[in-house]
Amino acid sequence: MYQTTIKKSVELVGIGLHKGSPVKLRLEPLESNSGIVFYRSDVDVSIPLIPENVVDTRMATVIGKDNHVISTIEHLLSAVYAYGIDNLRVVVDADEVPVMDGSSASYCMLLDEACIVEQDVPKKIMRIKKDIEIKEGEKYVKLSPSPDLQYDFTIKFPHPVIGKQDYVLKFTKESYKKEISRARTFGFLHEVQYLRSKGLALGGSLENAIVLDEKKILNPEGLRFEDEFVRHKILDAIGDMSLIGMNFIGNYEALAGSHDLNHKLTLALLADKENYEIVELASEKTRELEKAYA
């Protein structure tokens, strides 16, 4: 199994969640061993996708360099990671990635249009060797050894529409596209009103998020899945875990996980080389992985 990139450059224009302004995004192929690199074309700054470049995790995953940032990268990265793409240049002309419909479905369609191609260098993956856990109160995120990749997420919200939800994704590219990619981000009306008073979430609307008041969902079309909320949390987690720099094999488990906890998990994982091994994939060992990313 070999590293991959996209066959051709593709682009789209969408609204930025926080500023509410149009953002042009372009995906471009990169050579083997390049990784994922973001580029701000408006200020001529490249920001490699590495944990050290994460500058904020309160509302979204934000990377930055030389006082320039790119916000809300997790939905795009979730699709890129689910497609097993190793090398890619992401060009934006603003400080955030377009929110699209609040899910990663648009990015899956864009990657399908770009076509994934193999390169000439064997793919590397990270195999989790030890349990790693980040815990804050009852909230936690955890990685543990496993022969495959699985995401197990639980959320609890004191809201009549959400409550407690659990979802387990046995990862393949197809299961991701079918079960996870269409799940939208969500927020509460009072939070949106507060953020707008601070000049944030100006692009947020019922077109790109599930919005709830104290009792109900405000979106007239309702939910795409009964448990869309927890499915979106898995979508976010997959994007956040892409910061380790390669696909991994292991179990991810979370209770009320967040961008911040996921970032701390990637840092804890990479802090000790005893936690993992990096495997260069030889063809005879990759049948299951090839099925996962087919």
FENVENFEN-V534924 format. One record per backbone hydrogen bond with DSSP energy under -0.5 kcal/mol. NH is the residue of the N-H (numbers start at 0). CO is the residue of the C=O. If there is no record, write none. Layout:
nh:NH co:CO
nh:NH co:CO
This chain:
nh:2 co:120
nh:4 co:116
nh:6 co:113
nh:6 co:114
nh:7 co:113
nh:9 co:26
nh:11 co:24
nh:13 co:22
nh:15 co:20
nh:16 co:96
nh:19 co:15
nh:22 co:13
nh:24 co:11
nh:24 co:22
nh:25 co:90
nh:26 co:9
nh:27 co:88
nh:29 co:86
nh:33 co:30
nh:36 co:34
nh:36 co:87
nh:37 co:46
nh:38 co:89
nh:39 co:44
nh:40 co:38
nh:40 co:91
nh:41 co:91
nh:42 co:39
nh:43 co:39
nh:44 co:39
nh:46 co:37
nh:48 co:35
nh:49 co:47
nh:50 co:242
nh:52 co:49
nh:53 co:50
nh:54 co:61
nh:55 co:61
nh:61 co:55
nh:61 co:59
nh:62 co:69
nh:63 co:52
nh:64 co:67
nh:67 co:64
nh:69 co:62
nh:70 co:94
nh:72 co:60
nh:76 co:72
nh:77 co:73
nh:78 co:74
nh:79 co:75
nh:80 co:76
nh:81 co:77
nh:82 co:78
nh:83 co:80
nh:84 co:79
nh:85 co:3
nh:86 co:3
nh:87 co:34
nh:88 co:27
nh:89 co:36
nh:89 co:87
nh:90 co:25
nh:90 co:88
nh:91 co:38
nh:91 co:89
nh:92 co:23
nh:96 co:70
nh:98 co:14
nh:101 co:98
nh:103 co:180
nh:104 co:180
nh:107 co:103
nh:108 co:104
nh:109 co:105
nh:110 co:106
nh:111 co:107
nh:112 co:108
nh:113 co:109
nh:114 co:110
nh:116 co:4
nh:118 co:2
nh:122 co:0
nh:124 co:278
nh:125 co:246
nh:126 co:124
nh:126 co:276
nh:127 co:125
nh:127 co:248
nh:128 co:274
nh:129 co:274
nh:131 co:142
nh:133 co:140
nh:135 co:138
nh:138 co:135
nh:139 co:254
nh:140 co:133
nh:141 co:252
nh:142 co:131
nh:143 co:250
nh:149 co:249
nh:150 co:168
nh:151 co:251
nh:152 co:150
nh:152 co:166
nh:153 co:253
nh:154 co:164
nh:156 co:162
nh:158 co:156
nh:161 co:158
nh:162 co:156
nh:162 co:158
nh:164 co:154
nh:166 co:152
nh:168 co:150
nh:169 co:167
nh:170 co:148
nh:170 co:168
nh:172 co:291
nh:175 co:171
nh:176 co:172
nh:177 co:173
nh:178 co:174
nh:179 co:175
nh:180 co:175
nh:182 co:179
nh:184 co:101
nh:186 co:209
nh:188 co:211
nh:190 co:187
nh:191 co:187
nh:192 co:188
nh:193 co:189
nh:194 co:190
nh:195 co:191
nh:196 co:192
nh:197 co:193
nh:197 co:194
nh:198 co:195
nh:199 co:194
nh:201 co:17
nh:202 co:16
nh:203 co:16
nh:203 co:200
nh:207 co:204
nh:209 co:184
nh:210 co:208
nh:211 co:186
nh:212 co:215
nh:217 co:210
nh:218 co:210
nh:221 co:218
nh:227 co:224
nh:230 co:226
nh:231 co:227
nh:232 co:228
nh:233 co:229
nh:234 co:230
nh:235 co:231
nh:236 co:232
nh:237 co:233
nh:238 co:234
nh:239 co:235
nh:240 co:236
nh:241 co:237
nh:241 co:238
nh:242 co:239
nh:243 co:240
nh:244 co:241
nh:248 co:125
nh:249 co:147
nh:249 co:247
nh:250 co:143
nh:251 co:149
nh:252 co:141
nh:253 co:151
nh:254 co:139
nh:255 co:153
nh:259 co:56
nh:261 co:257
nh:262 co:258
nh:263 co:259
nh:264 co:260
nh:265 co:261
nh:266 co:262
nh:267 co:263
nh:268 co:264
nh:269 co:265
nh:270 co:266
nh:271 co:267
nh:271 co:268
nh:274 co:271
nh:275 co:272
nh:276 co:126
nh:278 co:124
nh:278 co:276
nh:279 co:277
nh:280 co:122
nh:280 co:278
nh:284 co:281
nh:285 co:282
nh:289 co:285
nh:290 co:286
nh:291 co:287
nh:292 co:288
nh:293 co:290
